[in-house]
Amino acid sequence: EVQLQASGGGLVQAGGSLRLSCAASGFAFDEYAIGWFRQAPGKEREGVSCIDSSDGTTWYRDSVKGRFTISSDNAKNTVYLQMNSLKPEDTAVYYCAANPFLVNFITPGGVDENDYWGQGTQVTVSS
């Protein structure tokens, strides 16, 4: 059974840190790119960061560059998102997803409901 389990969210004050985890099973983890999306109430889902598990290539949206770091532990089939210097505008439900090609996380509509998704974890950043 294909599963992606996102965890690590919580409530933190502005300037604080959280580390999100995405544990994957049921597919060839090292043949996929794994990415993080987020969706705030009333907002569209947006890509945050992604990593190619085979070669370590990464991508970040501009608003999180220098604050977030994505990494992959292939032995544990897990991707992490270290989130530092959190801001209230980072508040959202964070989802992880898998796709065979990293470029699809960058291309609008490249990752859709036919891909693998976790259920998400809530991140709330207070002022």
Backbone atoms as SQL, in Angstrom:
CREATE TABLE atoms (id INTEGER PRIMARY KEY, chain TEXT, resi INTEGER, resn TEXT, atom TEXT, x REAL, y REAL, z REAL);
INSERT INTO atoms VALUES
  (1, 'A', 1, 'GLU', 'N', 0.837, -1.182, 0.000),
  (2, 'A', 1, 'GLU', 'CA', 0.000, 0.000, 0.000),
  (3, 'A', 1, 'GLU', 'C', 0.879, 1.242, 0.000),
  (4, 'A', 2, 'VAL', 'N', 0.625, 2.155, -0.920),
  (5, 'A', 2, 'VAL', 'CA', 1.374, 3.398, -0.992),
  (6, 'A', 2, 'VAL', 'C', 0.909, 4.323, 0.126),
  (7, 'A', 3, 'GLN', 'N', 1.866, 4.818, 0.907),
  (8, 'A', 3, 'GLN', 'CA', 1.545, 5.735, 1.987),
  (9, 'A', 3, 'GLN', 'C', 2.584, 6.834, 2.073),
  (10, 'A', 4, 'LEU', 'N', 2.117, 8.041, 2.345),
  (11, 'A', 4, 'LEU', 'CA', 2.959, 9.172, 2.688),
  (12, 'A', 4, 'LEU', 'C', 2.392, 9.768, 3.966),
  (13, 'A', 5, 'GLN', 'N', 3.199, 9.798, 5.015),
  (14, 'A', 5, 'GLN', 'CA', 2.747, 10.271, 6.314),
  (15, 'A', 5, 'GLN', 'C', 3.509, 11.523, 6.703),
  (16, 'A', 6, 'ALA', 'N', 2.814, 12.648, 6.726),
  (17, 'A', 6, 'ALA', 'CA', 3.412, 13.905, 7.144),
  (18, 'A', 6, 'ALA', 'C', 3.216, 14.093, 8.644),
  (19, 'A', 7, 'SER', 'N', 4.247, 14.585, 9.306),
  (20, 'A', 7, 'SER', 'CA', 4.173, 14.817, 10.737),
  (21, 'A', 7, 'SER', 'C', 5.125, 15.943, 11.116),
  (22, 'A', 8, 'GLY', 'N', 5.027, 16.401, 12.353),
  (23, 'A', 8, 'GLY', 'CA', 5.946, 17.396, 12.877),
  (24, 'A', 8, 'GLY', 'C', 5.387, 18.798, 12.991),
  (25, 'A', 9, 'GLY', 'N', 4.168, 19.017, 12.546),
  (26, 'A', 9, 'GLY', 'CA', 3.574, 20.331, 12.663),
  (27, 'A', 9, 'GLY', 'C', 3.223, 20.666, 14.098),
  (28, 'A', 10, 'GLY', 'N', 2.854, 21.916, 14.308),
  (29, 'A', 10, 'GLY', 'CA', 2.492, 22.363, 15.631),
  (30, 'A', 10, 'GLY', 'C', 2.309, 23.858, 15.673),
  (31, 'A', 11, 'LEU', 'N', 2.223, 24.373, 16.884),
  (32, 'A', 11, 'LEU', 'CA', 2.062, 25.803, 17.133),
  (33, 'A', 11, 'LEU', 'C', 3.388, 26.375, 17.597),
  (34, 'A', 12, 'VAL', 'N', 3.835, 27.427, 16.935),
  (35, 'A', 12, 'VAL', 'CA', 5.109, 28.043, 17.270),
  (36, 'A', 12, 'VAL', 'C', 4.990, 29.556, 17.111),
  (37, 'A', 13, 'GLN', 'N', 5.751, 30.290, 17.902),
  (38, 'A', 13, 'GLN', 'CA', 5.770, 31.744, 17.775),
  (39, 'A', 13, 'GLN', 'C', 6.638, 32.168, 16.601),
  (40, 'A', 14, 'ALA', 'N', 6.349, 33.334, 16.068),
  (41, 'A', 14, 'ALA', 'CA', 7.158, 33.876, 14.981),
  (42, 'A', 14, 'ALA', 'C', 8.629, 33.875, 15.369),
  (43, 'A', 15, 'GLY', 'N', 9.461, 33.456, 14.428),
  (44, 'A', 15, 'GLY', 'CA', 10.889, 33.337, 14.676),
  (45, 'A', 15, 'GLY', 'C', 11.322, 31.963, 15.136),
  (46, 'A', 16, 'GLY', 'N', 10.370, 31.112, 15.467),
  (47, 'A', 16, 'GLY', 'CA', 10.680, 29.779, 15.929),
  (48, 'A', 16, 'GLY', 'C', 10.919, 28.807, 14.793),
  (49, 'A', 17, 'SER', 'N', 11.108, 27.534, 15.164),
  (50, 'A', 17, 'SER', 'CA', 11.450, 26.503, 14.199),
  (51, 'A', 17, 'SER', 'C', 10.602, 25.260, 14.393),
  (52, 'A', 18, 'LEU', 'N', 10.414, 24.532, 13.303),
  (53, 'A', 18, 'LEU', 'CA', 9.793, 23.220, 13.307),
  (54, 'A', 18, 'LEU', 'C', 10.492, 22.360, 12.273),
  (55, 'A', 19, 'ARG', 'N', 10.475, 21.054, 12.482),
  (56, 'A', 19, 'ARG', 'CA', 10.961, 20.119, 11.476),
  (57, 'A', 19, 'ARG', 'C', 9.831, 19.175, 11.096),
  (58, 'A', 20, 'LEU', 'N', 9.449, 19.207, 9.828),
  (59, 'A', 20, 'LEU', 'CA', 8.436, 18.319, 9.306),
  (60, 'A', 20, 'LEU', 'C', 9.087, 17.064, 8.739),
  (61, 'A', 21, 'SER', 'N', 8.378, 15.945, 8.850),
  (62, 'A', 21, 'SER', 'CA', 8.845, 14.682, 8.297),
  (63, 'A', 21, 'SER', 'C', 7.798, 14.115, 7.357),
  (64, 'A', 22, 'CYS', 'N', 8.251, 13.486, 6.294),
  (65, 'A', 22, 'CYS', 'CA', 7.378, 12.775, 5.364),
  (66, 'A', 22, 'CYS', 'C', 7.924, 11.367, 5.223),
  (67, 'A', 23, 'ALA', 'N', 7.250, 10.416, 5.835),
  (68, 'A', 23, 'ALA', 'CA', 7.652, 9.015, 5.783),
  (69, 'A', 23, 'ALA', 'C', 6.899, 8.312, 4.664),
  (70, 'A', 24, 'ALA', 'N', 7.636, 7.694, 3.758),
  (71, 'A', 24, 'ALA', 'CA', 7.053, 7.077, 2.573),
  (72, 'A', 24, 'ALA', 'C', 7.199, 5.561, 2.620),
  (73, 'A', 25, 'SER', 'N', 6.234, 4.875, 2.033),
  (74, 'A', 25, 'SER', 'CA', 6.295, 3.423, 1.908),
  (75, 'A', 25, 'SER', 'C', 5.434, 2.979, 0.733),
  (76, 'A', 26, 'GLY', 'N', 5.721, 1.799, 0.209),
  (77, 'A', 26, 'GLY', 'CA', 4.897, 1.208, -0.825),
  (78, 'A', 26, 'GLY', 'C', 5.272, 1.565, -2.250),
  (79, 'A', 27, 'PHE', 'N', 6.367, 2.288, -2.438),
  (80, 'A', 27, 'PHE', 'CA', 6.850, 2.604, -3.778),
  (81, 'A', 27, 'PHE', 'C', 8.355, 2.799, -3.735),
  (82, 'A', 28, 'ALA', 'N', 8.963, 2.905, -4.911),
  (83, 'A', 28, 'ALA', 'CA', 10.419, 3.035, -5.011),
  (84, 'A', 28, 'ALA', 'C', 10.825, 4.459, -4.665),
  (85, 'A', 29, 'PHE', 'N', 11.072, 4.678, -3.394),
  (86, 'A', 29, 'PHE', 'CA', 11.348, 6.015, -2.877),
  (87, 'A', 29, 'PHE', 'C', 12.471, 6.716, -3.622),
  (88, 'A', 30, 'ASP', 'N', 13.564, 6.014, -3.877),
  (89, 'A', 30, 'ASP', 'CA', 14.726, 6.652, -4.495),
  (90, 'A', 30, 'ASP', 'C', 14.575, 6.876, -5.991),
  (91, 'A', 31, 'GLU', 'N', 13.438, 6.533, -6.557),
  (92, 'A', 31, 'GLU', 'CA', 13.155, 6.810, -7.964),
  (93, 'A', 31, 'GLU', 'C', 12.157, 7.955, -8.122),
  (94, 'A', 32, 'TYR', 'N', 11.819, 8.621, -7.021),
  (95, 'A', 32, 'TYR', 'CA', 10.839, 9.697, -7.036),
  (96, 'A', 32, 'TYR', 'C', 11.426, 10.987, -6.489),
  (97, 'A', 33, 'ALA', 'N', 10.839, 12.083, -6.916),
  (98, 'A', 33, 'ALA', 'CA', 11.024, 13.347, -6.240),
  (99, 'A', 33, 'ALA', 'C', 9.938, 13.480, -5.176),
  (100, 'A', 34, 'ILE', 'N', 10.306, 14.031, -4.024),
  (101, 'A', 34, 'ILE', 'CA', 9.367, 14.251, -2.935),
  (102, 'A', 34, 'ILE', 'C', 9.286, 15.748, -2.675),
  (103, 'A', 35, 'GLY', 'N', 8.081, 16.256, -2.557),
  (104, 'A', 35, 'GLY', 'CA', 7.914, 17.685, -2.358),
  (105, 'A', 35, 'GLY', 'C', 6.923, 18.017, -1.272),
  (106, 'A', 36, 'TRP', 'N', 7.033, 19.243, -0.789),
  (107, 'A', 36, 'TRP', 'CA', 6.129, 19.785, 0.211),
  (108, 'A', 36, 'TRP', 'C', 5.279, 20.883, -0.417),
  (109, 'A', 37, 'PHE', 'N', 3.979, 20.806, -0.173),
  (110, 'A', 37, 'PHE', 'CA', 3.030, 21.841, -0.529),
  (111, 'A', 37, 'PHE', 'C', 2.385, 22.363, 0.746),
  (112, 'A', 38, 'ARG', 'N', 1.780, 23.530, 0.647),
  (113, 'A', 38, 'ARG', 'CA', 1.024, 24.043, 1.779),
  (114, 'A', 38, 'ARG', 'C', -0.233, 24.737, 1.277),
  (115, 'A', 39, 'GLN', 'N', -1.249, 24.746, 2.134),
  (116, 'A', 39, 'GLN', 'CA', -2.495, 25.418, 1.808),
  (117, 'A', 39, 'GLN', 'C', -3.060, 26.070, 3.058),
  (118, 'A', 40, 'ALA', 'N', -3.235, 27.368, 2.984),
  (119, 'A', 40, 'ALA', 'CA', -3.856, 28.132, 4.054),
  (120, 'A', 40, 'ALA', 'C', -5.339, 28.303, 3.748),
  (121, 'A', 41, 'PRO', 'N', -6.168, 28.531, 4.775),
  (122, 'A', 41, 'PRO', 'CA', -7.600, 28.723, 4.537),
  (123, 'A', 41, 'PRO', 'C', -7.858, 29.838, 3.533),
  (124, 'A', 42, 'GLY', 'N', -8.679, 29.550, 2.533),
  (125, 'A', 42, 'GLY', 'CA', -9.014, 30.532, 1.523),
  (126, 'A', 42, 'GLY', 'C', -7.944, 30.780, 0.489),
  (127, 'A', 43, 'LYS', 'N', -6.849, 30.054, 0.555),
  (128, 'A', 43, 'LYS', 'CA', -5.746, 30.231, -0.377),
  (129, 'A', 43, 'LYS', 'C', -5.568, 28.991, -1.242),
  (130, 'A', 44, 'GLU', 'N', -4.934, 29.176, -2.382),
  (131, 'A', 44, 'GLU', 'CA', -4.613, 28.050, -3.237),
  (132, 'A', 44, 'GLU', 'C', -3.402, 27.303, -2.702),
  (133, 'A', 45, 'ARG', 'N', -3.346, 26.025, -2.987),
  (134, 'A', 45, 'ARG', 'CA', -2.202, 25.221, -2.618),
  (135, 'A', 45, 'ARG', 'C', -0.971, 25.699, -3.378),
  (136, 'A', 46, 'GLU', 'N', 0.166, 25.778, -2.687),
  (137, 'A', 46, 'GLU', 'CA', 1.384, 26.229, -3.325),
  (138, 'A', 46, 'GLU', 'C', 2.552, 25.320, -2.958),
  (139, 'A', 47, 'GLY', 'N', 3.439, 25.152, -3.910),
  (140, 'A', 47, 'GLY', 'CA', 4.640, 24.374, -3.663),
  (141, 'A', 47, 'GLY', 'C', 5.600, 25.121, -2.763),
  (142, 'A', 48, 'VAL', 'N', 6.211, 24.411, -1.841),
  (143, 'A', 48, 'VAL', 'CA', 7.149, 24.987, -0.886),
  (144, 'A', 48, 'VAL', 'C', 8.581, 24.584, -1.219),
  (145, 'A', 49, 'SER', 'N', 8.807, 23.294, -1.354),
  (146, 'A', 49, 'SER', 'CA', 10.143, 22.781, -1.593),
  (147, 'A', 49, 'SER', 'C', 10.041, 21.352, -2.105),
  (148, 'A', 50, 'CYS', 'N', 11.065, 20.889, -2.801),
  (149, 'A', 50, 'CYS', 'CA', 11.090, 19.503, -3.243),
  (150, 'A', 50, 'CYS', 'C', 12.524, 19.034, -3.383),
  (151, 'A', 51, 'ILE', 'N', 12.678, 17.721, -3.426),
  (152, 'A', 51, 'ILE', 'CA', 13.997, 17.113, -3.541),
  (153, 'A', 51, 'ILE', 'C', 13.899, 15.866, -4.404),
  (154, 'A', 52, 'ASP', 'N', 14.894, 15.673, -5.253),
  (155, 'A', 52, 'ASP', 'CA', 15.020, 14.458, -6.036),
  (156, 'A', 52, 'ASP', 'C', 15.792, 13.453, -5.186),
  (157, 'A', 53, 'SER', 'N', 15.139, 12.371, -4.801),
  (158, 'A', 53, 'SER', 'CA', 15.751, 11.412, -3.889),
  (159, 'A', 53, 'SER', 'C', 16.947, 10.687, -4.488),
  (160, 'A', 54, 'SER', 'N', 17.052, 10.662, -5.816),
  (161, 'A', 54, 'SER', 'CA', 18.144, 9.935, -6.451),
  (162, 'A', 54, 'SER', 'C', 19.445, 10.726, -6.502),
  (163, 'A', 55, 'ASP', 'N', 19.372, 12.047, -6.682),
  (164, 'A', 55, 'ASP', 'CA', 20.596, 12.825, -6.810),
  (165, 'A', 55, 'ASP', 'C', 20.682, 14.029, -5.880),
  (166, 'A', 56, 'GLY', 'N', 19.641, 14.291, -5.094),
  (167, 'A', 56, 'GLY', 'CA', 19.673, 15.361, -4.116),
  (168, 'A', 56, 'GLY', 'C', 19.351, 16.740, -4.646),
  (169, 'A', 57, 'THR', 'N', 18.980, 16.870, -5.901),
  (170, 'A', 57, 'THR', 'CA', 18.588, 18.163, -6.449),
  (171, 'A', 57, 'THR', 'C', 17.408, 18.730, -5.677),
  (172, 'A', 58, 'THR', 'N', 17.456, 20.016, -5.350),
  (173, 'A', 58, 'THR', 'CA', 16.413, 20.641, -4.553),
  (174, 'A', 58, 'THR', 'C', 15.873, 21.890, -5.228),
  (175, 'A', 59, 'TRP', 'N', 14.681, 22.288, -4.794),
  (176, 'A', 59, 'TRP', 'CA', 14.047, 23.517, -5.226),
  (177, 'A', 59, 'TRP', 'C', 13.292, 24.114, -4.043),
  (178, 'A', 60, 'TYR', 'N', 13.310, 25.461, -3.947),
  (179, 'A', 60, 'TYR', 'CA', 12.569, 26.178, -2.921),
  (180, 'A', 60, 'TYR', 'C', 11.828, 27.352, -3.540),
  (181, 'A', 61, 'ARG', 'N', 10.627, 27.628, -3.057),
  (182, 'A', 61, 'ARG', 'CA', 9.973, 28.850, -3.474),
  (183, 'A', 61, 'ARG', 'C', 10.714, 30.026, -2.850),
  (184, 'A', 62, 'ASP', 'N', 10.656, 31.166, -3.523),
  (185, 'A', 62, 'ASP', 'CA', 11.470, 32.299, -3.121),
  (186, 'A', 62, 'ASP', 'C', 11.233, 32.728, -1.677),
  (187, 'A', 63, 'SER', 'N', 10.004, 32.657, -1.212),
  (188, 'A', 63, 'SER', 'CA', 9.673, 33.181, 0.105),
  (189, 'A', 63, 'SER', 'C', 10.252, 32.366, 1.259),
  (190, 'A', 64, 'VAL', 'N', 10.742, 31.153, 0.976),
  (191, 'A', 64, 'VAL', 'CA', 11.306, 30.331, 2.050),
  (192, 'A', 64, 'VAL', 'C', 12.806, 30.119, 1.898),
  (193, 'A', 65, 'LYS', 'N', 13.392, 30.615, 0.836),
  (194, 'A', 65, 'LYS', 'CA', 14.828, 30.458, 0.634),
  (195, 'A', 65, 'LYS', 'C', 15.601, 31.098, 1.779),
  (196, 'A', 66, 'GLY', 'N', 16.572, 30.372, 2.280),
  (197, 'A', 66, 'GLY', 'CA', 17.358, 30.843, 3.403),
  (198, 'A', 66, 'GLY', 'C', 16.755, 30.544, 4.751),
  (199, 'A', 67, 'ARG', 'N', 15.489, 30.123, 4.787),
  (200, 'A', 67, 'ARG', 'CA', 14.818, 29.796, 6.038),
  (201, 'A', 67, 'ARG', 'C', 14.501, 28.306, 6.156),
  (202, 'A', 68, 'PHE', 'N', 14.127, 27.674, 5.050),
  (203, 'A', 68, 'PHE', 'CA', 13.751, 26.258, 5.043),
  (204, 'A', 68, 'PHE', 'C', 14.844, 25.440, 4.364),
  (205, 'A', 69, 'THR', 'N', 15.025, 24.216, 4.830),
  (206, 'A', 69, 'THR', 'CA', 15.968, 23.288, 4.225),
  (207, 'A', 69, 'THR', 'C', 15.315, 21.929, 4.085),
  (208, 'A', 70, 'ILE', 'N', 15.331, 21.381, 2.876),
  (209, 'A', 70, 'ILE', 'CA', 14.783, 20.058, 2.631),
  (210, 'A', 70, 'ILE', 'C', 15.929, 19.057, 2.544),
  (211, 'A', 71, 'SER', 'N', 15.708, 17.861, 3.060),
  (212, 'A', 71, 'SER', 'CA', 16.716, 16.811, 3.011),
  (213, 'A', 71, 'SER', 'C', 16.032, 15.459, 2.917),
  (214, 'A', 72, 'SER', 'N', 16.793, 14.456, 2.490),
  (215, 'A', 72, 'SER', 'CA', 16.252, 13.121, 2.288),
  (216, 'A', 72, 'SER', 'C', 17.140, 12.084, 2.951),
  (217, 'A', 73, 'ASP', 'N', 16.536, 11.170, 3.676),
  (218, 'A', 73, 'ASP', 'CA', 17.229, 10.023, 4.253),
  (219, 'A', 73, 'ASP', 'C', 16.682, 8.790, 3.548),
  (220, 'A', 74, 'ASN', 'N', 17.380, 8.341, 2.518),
  (221, 'A', 74, 'ASN', 'CA', 16.872, 7.243, 1.705),
  (222, 'A', 74, 'ASN', 'C', 16.785, 5.932, 2.480),
  (223, 'A', 75, 'ALA', 'N', 17.668, 5.741, 3.449),
  (224, 'A', 75, 'ALA', 'CA', 17.640, 4.524, 4.248),
  (225, 'A', 75, 'ALA', 'C', 16.358, 4.419, 5.052),
  (226, 'A', 76, 'LYS', 'N', 15.791, 5.558, 5.423),
  (227, 'A', 76, 'LYS', 'CA', 14.555, 5.587, 6.197),
  (228, 'A', 76, 'LYS', 'C', 13.337, 5.922, 5.348),
  (229, 'A', 77, 'ASN', 'N', 13.540, 6.108, 4.045),
  (230, 'A', 77, 'ASN', 'CA', 12.454, 6.514, 3.145),
  (231, 'A', 77, 'ASN', 'C', 11.710, 7.733, 3.694),
  (232, 'A', 78, 'THR', 'N', 12.471, 8.710, 4.123),
  (233, 'A', 78, 'THR', 'CA', 11.900, 9.879, 4.781),
  (234, 'A', 78, 'THR', 'C', 12.521, 11.156, 4.240),
  (235, 'A', 79, 'VAL', 'N', 11.684, 12.150, 4.015),
  (236, 'A', 79, 'VAL', 'CA', 12.116, 13.494, 3.638),
  (237, 'A', 79, 'VAL', 'C', 11.765, 14.442, 4.770),
  (238, 'A', 80, 'TYR', 'N', 12.676, 15.366, 5.057),
  (239, 'A', 80, 'TYR', 'CA', 12.491, 16.329, 6.129),
  (240, 'A', 80, 'TYR', 'C', 12.434, 17.741, 5.569),
  (241, 'A', 81, 'LEU', 'N', 11.703, 18.589, 6.253),
  (242, 'A', 81, 'LEU', 'CA', 11.697, 20.012, 5.947),
  (243, 'A', 81, 'LEU', 'C', 11.977, 20.761, 7.237),
  (244, 'A', 82, 'GLN', 'N', 13.199, 21.272, 7.356),
  (245, 'A', 82, 'GLN', 'CA', 13.570, 22.086, 8.503),
  (246, 'A', 82, 'GLN', 'C', 13.117, 23.508, 8.242),
  (247, 'A', 83, 'MET', 'N', 12.281, 24.030, 9.120),
  (248, 'A', 83, 'MET', 'CA', 11.668, 25.336, 8.950),
  (249, 'A', 83, 'MET', 'C', 12.142, 26.248, 10.065),
  (250, 'A', 84, 'ASN', 'N', 12.971, 27.222, 9.720),
  (251, 'A', 84, 'ASN', 'CA', 13.499, 28.182, 10.674),
  (252, 'A', 84, 'ASN', 'C', 12.936, 29.567, 10.394),
  (253, 'A', 85, 'SER', 'N', 13.077, 30.444, 11.372),
  (254, 'A', 85, 'SER', 'CA', 12.618, 31.831, 11.243),
  (255, 'A', 85, 'SER', 'C', 11.192, 31.900, 10.720),
  (256, 'A', 86, 'LEU', 'N', 10.329, 31.119, 11.322),
  (257, 'A', 86, 'LEU', 'CA', 8.956, 31.022, 10.841),
  (258, 'A', 86, 'LEU', 'C', 8.211, 32.341, 10.998),
  (259, 'A', 87, 'LYS', 'N', 7.334, 32.597, 10.046),
  (260, 'A', 87, 'LYS', 'CA', 6.534, 33.807, 9.995),
  (261, 'A', 87, 'LYS', 'C', 5.057, 33.442, 10.023),
  (262, 'A', 88, 'PRO', 'N', 4.198, 34.351, 10.480),
  (263, 'A', 88, 'PRO', 'CA', 2.761, 34.049, 10.474),
  (264, 'A', 88, 'PRO', 'C', 2.244, 33.636, 9.097),
  (265, 'A', 89, 'GLU', 'N', 2.799, 34.181, 8.040),
  (266, 'A', 89, 'GLU', 'CA', 2.353, 33.822, 6.706),
  (267, 'A', 89, 'GLU', 'C', 2.740, 32.408, 6.287),
  (268, 'A', 90, 'ASP', 'N', 3.548, 31.725, 7.101),
  (269, 'A', 90, 'ASP', 'CA', 3.845, 30.318, 6.867),
  (270, 'A', 90, 'ASP', 'C', 2.742, 29.407, 7.396),
  (271, 'A', 91, 'THR', 'N', 1.791, 29.956, 8.117),
  (272, 'A', 91, 'THR', 'CA', 0.703, 29.164, 8.676),
  (273, 'A', 91, 'THR', 'C', -0.099, 28.491, 7.567),
  (274, 'A', 92, 'ALA', 'N', -0.237, 27.182, 7.650),
  (275, 'A', 92, 'ALA', 'CA', -0.936, 26.414, 6.625),
  (276, 'A', 92, 'ALA', 'C', -0.918, 24.947, 7.025),
  (277, 'A', 93, 'VAL', 'N', -1.697, 24.156, 6.300),
  (278, 'A', 93, 'VAL', 'CA', -1.537, 22.713, 6.350),
  (279, 'A', 93, 'VAL', 'C', -0.473, 22.347, 5.333),
  (280, 'A', 94, 'TYR', 'N', 0.521, 21.598, 5.765),
  (281, 'A', 94, 'TYR', 'CA', 1.623, 21.199, 4.903),
  (282, 'A', 94, 'TYR', 'C', 1.444, 19.747, 4.483),
  (283, 'A', 95, 'TYR', 'N', 1.525, 19.508, 3.191),
  (284, 'A', 95, 'TYR', 'CA', 1.360, 18.186, 2.611),
  (285, 'A', 95, 'TYR', 'C', 2.639, 17.766, 1.899),
  (286, 'A', 96, 'CYS', 'N', 2.957, 16.483, 1.959),
  (287, 'A', 96, 'CYS', 'CA', 4.023, 15.972, 1.116),
  (288, 'A', 96, 'CYS', 'C', 3.422, 15.156, -0.017),
  (289, 'A', 97, 'ALA', 'N', 4.137, 15.111, -1.122),
  (290, 'A', 97, 'ALA', 'CA', 3.686, 14.402, -2.311),
  (291, 'A', 97, 'ALA', 'C', 4.879, 13.805, -3.031),
  (292, 'A', 98, 'ALA', 'N', 4.609, 12.802, -3.848),
  (293, 'A', 98, 'ALA', 'CA', 5.644, 12.133, -4.623),
  (294, 'A', 98, 'ALA', 'C', 5.296, 12.145, -6.101),
  (295, 'A', 99, 'ASN', 'N', 6.305, 12.355, -6.927),
  (296, 'A', 99, 'ASN', 'CA', 6.160, 12.353, -8.374),
  (297, 'A', 99, 'ASN', 'C', 7.468, 11.855, -8.975),
  (298, 'A', 100, 'PRO', 'N', 7.416, 11.142, -10.099),
  (299, 'A', 100, 'PRO', 'CA', 8.672, 10.640, -10.682),
  (300, 'A', 100, 'PRO', 'C', 9.652, 11.721, -11.108),
  (301, 'A', 101, 'PHE', 'N', 9.184, 12.955, -11.342),
  (302, 'A', 101, 'PHE', 'CA', 10.045, 13.992, -11.892),
  (303, 'A', 101, 'PHE', 'C', 9.964, 15.259, -11.060),
  (304, 'A', 102, 'LEU', 'N', 11.123, 15.726, -10.611),
  (305, 'A', 102, 'LEU', 'CA', 11.172, 16.941, -9.813),
  (306, 'A', 102, 'LEU', 'C', 10.589, 18.138, -10.560),
  (307, 'A', 103, 'VAL', 'N', 10.792, 18.202, -11.857),
  (308, 'A', 103, 'VAL', 'CA', 10.327, 19.343, -12.627),
  (309, 'A', 103, 'VAL', 'C', 8.814, 19.532, -12.491),
  (310, 'A', 104, 'ASN', 'N', 8.081, 18.467, -12.229),
  (311, 'A', 104, 'ASN', 'CA', 6.635, 18.578, -12.095),
  (312, 'A', 104, 'ASN', 'C', 6.215, 19.372, -10.861),
  (313, 'A', 105, 'PHE', 'N', 7.062, 19.413, -9.837),
  (314, 'A', 105, 'PHE', 'CA', 6.762, 20.216, -8.658),
  (315, 'A', 105, 'PHE', 'C', 6.919, 21.698, -8.945),
  (316, 'A', 106, 'ILE', 'N', 7.712, 22.031, -9.921),
  (317, 'A', 106, 'ILE', 'CA', 7.967, 23.419, -10.295),
  (318, 'A', 106, 'ILE', 'C', 6.934, 23.912, -11.303),
  (319, 'A', 107, 'THR', 'N', 6.459, 23.021, -12.141),
  (320, 'A', 107, 'THR', 'CA', 5.502, 23.362, -13.187),
  (321, 'A', 107, 'THR', 'C', 4.089, 23.418, -12.617),
  (322, 'A', 108, 'PRO', 'N', 3.379, 24.540, -12.806),
  (323, 'A', 108, 'PRO', 'CA', 1.993, 24.601, -12.331),
  (324, 'A', 108, 'PRO', 'C', 1.154, 23.465, -12.902),
  (325, 'A', 109, 'GLY', 'N', 0.450, 22.774, -12.047),
  (326, 'A', 109, 'GLY', 'CA', -0.360, 21.652, -12.465),
  (327, 'A', 109, 'GLY', 'C', 0.406, 20.376, -12.714),
  (328, 'A', 110, 'GLY', 'N', 1.705, 20.396, -12.503),
  (329, 'A', 110, 'GLY', 'CA', 2.527, 19.227, -12.751),
  (330, 'A', 110, 'GLY', 'C', 2.305, 18.098, -11.765),
  (331, 'A', 111, 'VAL', 'N', 1.857, 18.419, -10.574),
  (332, 'A', 111, 'VAL', 'CA', 1.517, 17.438, -9.553),
  (333, 'A', 111, 'VAL', 'C', 0.021, 17.565, -9.278),
  (334, 'A', 112, 'ASP', 'N', -0.703, 16.484, -9.432),
  (335, 'A', 112, 'ASP', 'CA', -2.153, 16.550, -9.267),
  (336, 'A', 112, 'ASP', 'C', -2.661, 15.396, -8.410),
  (337, 'A', 113, 'GLU', 'N', -3.969, 15.225, -8.398),
  (338, 'A', 113, 'GLU', 'CA', -4.586, 14.240, -7.520),
  (339, 'A', 113, 'GLU', 'C', -4.226, 12.807, -7.878),
  (340, 'A', 114, 'ASN', 'N', -3.671, 12.585, -9.047),
  (341, 'A', 114, 'ASN', 'CA', -3.263, 11.241, -9.449),
  (342, 'A', 114, 'ASN', 'C', -1.921, 10.829, -8.860),
  (343, 'A', 115, 'ASP', 'N', -1.194, 11.774, -8.288),
  (344, 'A', 115, 'ASP', 'CA', 0.083, 11.480, -7.660),
  (345, 'A', 115, 'ASP', 'C', -0.133, 11.048, -6.210),
  (346, 'A', 116, 'TYR', 'N', 0.961, 10.662, -5.553),
  (347, 'A', 116, 'TYR', 'CA', 0.875, 10.209, -4.171),
  (348, 'A', 116, 'TYR', 'C', 0.900, 11.398, -3.220),
  (349, 'A', 117, 'TRP', 'N', -0.018, 11.414, -2.250),
  (350, 'A', 117, 'TRP', 'CA', -0.150, 12.507, -1.288),
  (351, 'A', 117, 'TRP', 'C', -0.278, 11.980, 0.128),
  (352, 'A', 118, 'GLY', 'N', 0.296, 12.716, 1.064),
  (353, 'A', 118, 'GLY', 'CA', 0.028, 12.484, 2.467),
  (354, 'A', 118, 'GLY', 'C', -1.175, 13.287, 2.919),
  (355, 'A', 119, 'GLN', 'N', -1.589, 13.089, 4.167),
  (356, 'A', 119, 'GLN', 'CA', -2.780, 13.754, 4.684),
  (357, 'A', 119, 'GLN', 'C', -2.506, 15.144, 5.242),
  (358, 'A', 120, 'GLY', 'N', -1.266, 15.488, 5.439),
  (359, 'A', 120, 'GLY', 'CA', -0.926, 16.830, 5.858),
  (360, 'A', 120, 'GLY', 'C', -0.740, 16.981, 7.360),
  (361, 'A', 121, 'THR', 'N', -0.029, 18.034, 7.728),
  (362, 'A', 121, 'THR', 'CA', 0.199, 18.370, 9.124),
  (363, 'A', 121, 'THR', 'C', 0.078, 19.879, 9.284),
  (364, 'A', 122, 'GLN', 'N', -0.595, 20.303, 10.340),
  (365, 'A', 122, 'GLN', 'CA', -0.889, 21.723, 10.540),
  (366, 'A', 122, 'GLN', 'C', 0.306, 22.448, 11.148),
  (367, 'A', 123, 'VAL', 'N', 0.673, 23.556, 10.534),
  (368, 'A', 123, 'VAL', 'CA', 1.681, 24.460, 11.069),
  (369, 'A', 123, 'VAL', 'C', 1.009, 25.793, 11.352),
  (370, 'A', 124, 'THR', 'N', 1.093, 26.245, 12.591),
  (371, 'A', 124, 'THR', 'CA', 0.509, 27.520, 12.983),
  (372, 'A', 124, 'THR', 'C', 1.588, 28.381, 13.613),
  (373, 'A', 125, 'VAL', 'N', 1.784, 29.568, 13.064),
  (374, 'A', 125, 'VAL', 'CA', 2.802, 30.495, 13.548),
  (375, 'A', 125, 'VAL', 'C', 2.097, 31.730, 14.082),
  (376, 'A', 126, 'SER', 'N', 2.248, 31.986, 15.356),
  (377, 'A', 126, 'SER', 'CA', 1.594, 33.117, 15.991),
  (378, 'A', 126, 'SER', 'C', 2.473, 34.357, 15.933),
  (379, 'A', 127, 'SER', 'N', 1.823, 35.523, 15.979),
  (380, 'A', 127, 'SER', 'CA', 2.541, 36.789, 15.913),
  (381, 'A', 127, 'SER', 'C', 3.249, 37.092, 17.219);
